[in-house]
Amino acid sequence: MTCKVLRWALLLLVVGVWTPAAAGPAAPVEIRLGHGFAAEEQLWLMTARPDITPNQGKLYTLKFTAFRASDDRIRAYEAGQIDGGTIPGPTALFAAEQGLPLRLVASICKEVPGGNWHNTTFLALADSGIRAARDLRGKRIGIVGFKTATELWARAAVDSAGLDPNRDVSFVIIPFPAMGEALRARRIDVGVFPNPFLHLEETRGGVVTVFTSKTGVPFEEELLMIFLRPEFIDKNREAVKAFLRDFVTITRWYLANPREARQALLDKRFVQIPPAVYFDMQDYYRDPTARISTDFLRRMQELHVKLGWQSKRVDVRKLVDLSMLPY
């Protein structure tokens, strides 16, 4: 009986009446991303509102892992625990200088001088007597990590005030969510605050602005970008293109629907501050095309060289890959 069944199956196959079952569609590519705690709203929305990202779940899936700061994300990346994530301009340049293979593929937000957009701000207690960078001799400055944008801004501001950032101040590493309490408990004299943490502390009161990210770095810069491993891109290029198409789509939706977007992030607990505070805060500049400015990165690199943070320049054109963005 078995032989007869086999002969019939072979016959049907030859005449085209029966064909073996076709292979099913390929499974979505998992993209493992490391992220932080501030300024990444439209990226977080890809998890909070996946209905706005038509390719998610079909061509790719996202696995998010939170890290205290960009240096922790880089260590996880080196260990192969993530495929990429969010990264500030300075960290990207340092990593590239050290020979770490990575590609910058999209801009999340930028630090732009002027009153229309938020700039990361350094606060002191109102009764501390600290009012400007020139008052910081012997003081402790809270930063989110060494060789991060927060340390660069602090060093540049101290240097612009005529002080030596290597001798006249000290730096203390504190995560953004804990910075406010560290300042109020006087474990630090000045702390660094992106939004929403800045708006929260100003709403609580008793603090003053000492300087901002633009005090010592008075030009536009890439605050946060998305980076990926080159080998991952080469292996999964179509999935990465689909992810970036969705990222641009959700960036534009975020810009057009700020209140609804922020409510979604509150609902999913990406942001855990009072809604009235979050709805009212000023935002960073976010390019609706998500394109990275190589000019911004080149200017940042020149500042690094001037401050002795980089001993050799990297080719920014090779570091940035915008070919997978939809526009």
C-alpha positions as CSV (number, residue, x, y, z in Angstrom):
1,M,0.0,0.0,0.0
2,T,2.8,2.4,0.9
3,C,4.5,1.8,-2.5
4,K,1.2,2.5,-4.3
5,V,0.7,5.7,-2.5
6,L,4.2,6.8,-3.3
7,R,3.8,6.0,-7.0
8,W,0.6,8.0,-7.1
9,A,2.2,11.0,-5.4
10,L,5.1,10.9,-7.9
11,L,2.7,10.7,-10.8
12,L,0.6,13.6,-9.6
13,L,3.8,15.6,-9.1
14,V,5.0,15.0,-12.7
15,V,1.7,16.0,-14.3
16,G,1.4,19.1,-12.1
17,V,-1.8,18.1,-10.2
18,W,0.0,18.1,-6.9
19,T,3.0,20.1,-5.7
20,P,4.8,20.0,-2.3
21,A,3.7,22.7,0.2
22,A,5.5,25.9,-0.4
23,A,7.8,27.3,2.3
24,G,6.1,29.8,4.5
25,P,7.0,33.5,4.7
26,A,10.3,34.4,6.4
27,A,10.0,35.3,10.1
28,P,10.4,39.0,10.9
29,V,14.0,40.0,11.7
30,E,14.5,40.8,15.4
31,I,16.3,44.1,15.9
32,R,17.8,44.4,19.5
33,L,18.1,48.1,20.4
34,G,19.6,49.7,23.5
35,H,18.0,52.9,24.6
36,G,18.1,55.6,27.4
37,F,15.7,57.6,29.5
38,A,15.3,60.9,27.8
39,A,14.7,62.6,24.4
40,E,13.9,59.4,22.5
41,E,10.1,59.9,22.3
42,Q,9.4,58.8,18.7
43,L,11.6,55.7,19.1
44,W,9.7,54.7,22.2
45,L,6.4,55.3,20.4
46,M,7.3,52.4,18.1
47,T,6.6,50.1,21.0
48,A,3.8,52.2,22.6
49,R,1.9,52.7,19.3
50,P,3.0,49.8,17.0
51,D,-0.2,50.4,15.0
52,I,1.5,53.5,13.4
53,T,4.4,51.3,12.1
54,P,3.0,49.1,9.3
55,N,6.1,47.1,8.8
56,Q,6.6,46.2,12.5
57,G,5.7,42.6,13.1
58,K,5.9,41.8,9.4
59,L,9.4,42.5,8.3
60,Y,11.0,43.2,11.7
61,T,10.3,43.2,15.4
62,L,11.9,45.4,18.1
63,K,13.5,44.3,21.4
64,F,14.3,47.2,23.6
65,T,16.7,47.2,26.5
66,A,17.1,50.3,28.7
67,F,20.6,51.4,29.8
68,R,21.8,54.2,32.2
69,A,23.9,55.9,29.6
70,S,25.5,55.6,26.2
71,D,28.7,54.1,27.5
72,D,26.7,51.2,29.0
73,R,25.0,50.7,25.6
74,I,28.4,50.6,23.9
75,R,29.7,47.9,26.3
76,A,26.6,45.8,25.6
77,Y,27.1,46.4,21.9
78,E,30.7,45.3,22.1
79,A,29.6,42.1,23.9
80,G,27.1,41.3,21.2
81,Q,24.1,41.8,23.4
82,I,22.4,44.4,21.1
83,D,22.5,45.1,17.4
84,G,22.5,48.9,17.9
85,G,20.6,51.6,19.7
86,T,20.6,55.3,20.5
87,I,23.8,57.2,20.7
88,P,24.9,60.8,21.2
89,G,27.3,62.4,18.7
90,P,30.3,62.5,21.0
91,T,30.0,58.8,22.0
92,A,29.7,57.9,18.3
93,L,32.9,59.8,17.5
94,F,34.8,58.2,20.4
95,A,33.7,54.7,19.4
96,A,34.7,55.2,15.8
97,E,38.1,56.6,16.8
98,Q,38.6,53.4,18.8
99,G,37.8,51.3,15.8
100,L,34.4,50.1,16.9
101,P,32.4,49.2,13.8
102,L,29.1,51.0,13.7
103,R,26.9,53.0,11.3
104,L,24.8,56.0,12.1
105,V,21.5,55.6,10.2
106,A,19.0,58.1,11.5
107,S,18.7,61.3,13.7
108,I,16.4,61.2,16.7
109,C,16.8,64.8,17.9
110,K,19.2,67.7,17.8
111,E,20.5,70.4,20.1
112,V,19.7,73.7,18.3
113,P,20.5,77.1,19.8
114,G,17.7,79.5,20.2
115,G,14.5,79.9,22.2
116,N,12.2,77.7,20.1
117,W,13.7,74.4,21.1
118,H,14.8,72.8,24.4
119,N,18.5,72.6,25.3
120,T,19.8,70.3,28.0
121,T,20.3,72.4,31.1
122,F,22.5,72.3,34.2
123,L,20.8,73.3,37.4
124,A,21.9,74.3,40.9
125,L,19.9,74.9,44.0
126,A,18.6,78.4,44.3
127,D,20.3,78.9,47.8
128,S,23.7,77.5,46.6
129,G,25.0,80.9,45.4
130,I,25.9,79.3,42.1
131,R,24.7,81.3,39.1
132,A,27.2,80.7,36.3
133,A,30.0,78.4,35.2
134,R,32.5,80.9,36.8
135,D,31.1,79.9,40.2
136,L,32.0,76.3,39.9
137,R,35.6,76.2,41.3
138,G,35.7,73.2,43.7
139,K,32.2,72.1,42.9
140,R,30.8,68.7,41.9
141,I,29.0,68.3,38.6
142,G,26.6,65.5,38.0
143,I,26.8,63.9,34.6
144,V,25.2,60.8,33.2
145,G,28.5,59.1,32.1
146,F,32.1,59.7,31.2
147,K,32.9,60.5,27.6
148,T,29.2,61.4,27.0
149,A,27.7,64.6,25.7
150,T,26.8,65.6,29.3
151,E,30.5,65.6,30.3
152,L,31.5,67.4,27.1
153,W,29.0,70.2,27.7
154,A,30.1,70.6,31.3
155,R,33.8,70.7,30.4
156,A,33.2,73.1,27.6
157,A,31.2,75.5,29.8
158,V,33.8,75.3,32.6
159,D,36.6,76.0,30.1
160,S,34.7,78.9,28.6
161,A,34.5,80.5,32.1
162,G,38.3,80.4,32.4
163,L,38.4,77.4,34.8
164,D,40.3,74.1,34.3
165,P,37.8,71.2,34.0
166,N,40.6,68.8,35.0
167,R,41.5,70.6,38.2
168,D,38.9,73.0,39.2
169,V,35.8,70.8,39.2
170,S,34.9,67.1,39.8
171,F,32.4,64.9,38.0
172,V,29.9,62.5,39.5
173,I,28.0,59.9,37.5
174,I,24.3,59.8,38.2
175,P,21.5,58.5,36.0
176,F,19.0,61.1,34.7
177,P,16.1,59.8,36.8
178,A,18.1,60.2,40.0
179,M,19.8,63.5,39.2
180,G,17.1,65.7,40.8
181,E,17.2,63.9,44.1
182,A,21.0,63.9,44.1
183,L,21.0,67.7,43.6
184,R,18.4,68.3,46.3
185,A,20.3,66.0,48.8
186,R,23.4,68.1,48.0
187,R,25.4,65.1,46.8
188,I,26.3,67.2,43.8
189,D,26.4,71.0,43.4
190,V,25.2,71.1,39.8
191,G,23.2,68.5,37.8
192,V,22.4,68.0,34.1
193,F,18.7,67.8,33.1
194,P,17.2,67.0,29.7
195,N,13.5,67.2,29.4
196,P,11.3,65.9,30.9
197,F,13.5,65.9,34.0
198,L,14.3,69.7,33.6
199,H,10.7,70.7,33.4
200,L,9.9,68.5,36.4
201,E,12.6,70.1,38.6
202,E,11.6,73.6,37.5
203,T,8.0,72.8,38.4
204,R,9.1,71.6,41.9
205,G,11.0,74.9,42.3
206,G,14.1,76.0,44.3
207,V,16.5,75.6,41.4
208,V,18.3,78.0,39.0
209,T,19.9,77.6,35.6
210,V,23.7,77.7,35.7
211,F,24.5,77.0,32.0
212,T,23.1,75.0,29.1
213,S,24.5,72.6,26.5
214,K,25.0,75.7,24.3
215,T,27.1,77.7,26.7
216,G,30.4,76.1,25.7
217,V,29.2,74.4,22.5
218,P,27.3,77.3,20.8
219,F,26.5,75.4,17.6
220,E,24.0,72.9,16.4
221,E,24.7,69.3,17.1
222,E,23.3,65.8,16.8
223,L,22.0,65.0,20.3
224,L,20.8,61.4,19.7
225,M,21.0,59.1,16.7
226,I,20.3,55.5,15.9
227,F,23.3,53.3,15.2
228,L,23.5,49.7,14.0
229,R,26.1,47.1,13.4
230,P,27.4,47.1,9.8
231,E,27.2,43.3,9.6
232,F,23.6,43.4,10.8
233,I,22.7,45.9,8.1
234,D,24.4,43.8,5.4
235,K,22.6,40.7,6.5
236,N,19.2,42.3,7.0
237,R,19.1,45.4,4.8
238,E,15.5,45.1,3.8
239,A,14.4,44.7,7.4
240,V,16.5,47.8,8.4
241,K,15.0,49.8,5.6
242,A,11.5,48.8,6.7
243,F,12.4,49.8,10.3
244,L,13.7,53.2,9.2
245,R,10.6,53.8,7.0
246,D,8.5,53.2,10.1
247,F,10.7,55.4,12.2
248,V,10.3,58.4,9.8
249,T,6.5,57.7,9.7
250,I,6.2,57.7,13.5
251,T,8.5,60.8,13.8
252,R,6.1,62.7,11.5
253,W,3.1,61.4,13.5
254,Y,4.7,62.5,16.7
255,L,5.3,66.0,15.4
256,A,1.8,66.3,14.2
257,N,0.1,64.8,17.3
258,P,2.3,65.8,20.3
259,R,-0.3,65.5,23.0
260,E,-1.7,62.1,21.8
261,A,1.9,60.9,21.4
262,R,2.9,61.9,24.9
263,Q,-0.3,60.4,26.4
264,A,0.7,57.1,24.8
265,L,4.1,57.2,26.3
266,L,2.6,58.0,29.7
267,D,0.2,55.1,29.3
268,K,3.0,52.7,28.6
269,R,5.2,54.1,31.4
270,F,8.1,55.2,29.2
271,V,7.7,58.5,30.9
272,Q,6.8,58.6,34.6
273,I,6.1,62.2,35.5
274,P,2.8,64.0,36.1
275,P,0.9,64.4,32.8
276,A,0.5,68.2,33.3
277,V,4.2,68.6,33.5
278,Y,4.9,66.4,30.5
279,F,2.3,67.9,28.3
280,D,3.6,71.4,28.9
281,M,7.3,70.9,28.4
282,Q,9.4,72.2,25.6
283,D,10.8,69.7,23.1
284,Y,14.1,69.1,21.3
285,Y,14.2,69.7,17.5
286,R,13.4,66.6,15.6
287,D,14.0,66.5,11.9
288,P,10.9,65.0,10.1
289,T,13.2,63.2,7.6
290,A,15.4,61.8,10.4
291,R,18.5,62.8,8.4
292,I,21.8,63.2,10.2
293,S,23.9,66.3,9.6
294,T,27.5,65.3,8.8
295,D,28.4,69.0,9.2
296,F,27.2,69.0,12.8
297,L,29.3,65.9,13.5
298,R,32.4,67.4,11.8
299,R,32.1,70.6,14.0
300,M,31.7,68.4,17.1
301,Q,34.8,66.4,16.1
302,E,36.9,69.6,15.8
303,L,35.8,70.6,19.3
304,H,36.9,67.2,20.6
305,V,40.3,67.6,19.0
306,K,40.6,71.1,20.5
307,L,39.7,69.8,24.0
308,G,42.0,66.8,23.6
309,W,39.2,64.3,23.7
310,Q,40.2,62.8,20.3
311,S,43.7,62.3,19.2
312,K,42.8,61.4,15.6
313,R,39.9,62.4,13.3
314,V,37.5,59.9,11.8
315,D,35.9,60.0,8.4
316,V,32.4,61.2,9.2
317,R,31.2,60.4,5.7
318,K,32.0,56.7,6.3
319,L,30.4,56.7,9.8
320,V,27.0,58.0,8.5
321,D,24.8,55.9,6.2
322,L,21.6,57.6,5.1
323,S,21.0,55.3,2.2
324,M,18.2,53.4,3.9
325,L,16.1,56.3,4.9
326,P,13.0,56.8,2.7
327,Y,13.6,60.4,1.7
